[in-house]
């Protein structure tokens, strides 16, 4: 069983008050749906996995990176009680490398590959007057070289996750930008000039 998108969104809204975290989950959902279409996978299943992957983060942030408690374990326990399919739960657990759950499915590898990248693209869009409009892979890669920009984001992790997915980094960035552009209004990334 997977929740409907409306059920997943209700869960996000129940557990997450921070609008930026909600927007992050929407960005990940958009990228997961786009990759599901590209790979011929179940778009709703992948989209829901992306939408709920961090729904528990605000309540149980797991600053100590415990493998079996707080985020994402707390959220996965809630989803398991609701009967959500194990492949979705495994992908959510695997998106946090400290859980010890391997990203051994295409869905799990994709979730890992888009999670940090959507956050980084969002950071780039927020400093651009046009937001996502006109953003290119080249402009994102330039910001990746600036270690002071979005310093908490691991460039090495983004690169390794892209490689594990088997995608070219430049093409991956472009693909995720395009996916996010489709929901730019929901993400608040239309730009100040639009």
MOURHU-V743088 format. One line per field, one symbol per residue. phi: phi as a letter, one per 20 degrees, with the letter a starting at -180 (. if undefined). burial: 1 if it has 9 or more other ideal C-beta (glycine too) atoms within 8 Angstrom, else 0. Layout:
phi = ???
burial = ???
This chain:
phi = .cfffffffffgffeceffffffgffffgffffffgffemdfffffffgffefdfefffcfmfelffcblfeffffffffgenfgffffffffffdfffnefedcfffffgffegffffffgffffedfelffmfcggfffffffeffelgfeefffgfffffffndffffffgffgfffgfcgffemcfnfee
burial = 01101001101100110000111111111111111110001011111111111111110101000100011111110111000100111111111100100010101111111111111111111001011110101011101100000100100011101101101011111111111110110010111000
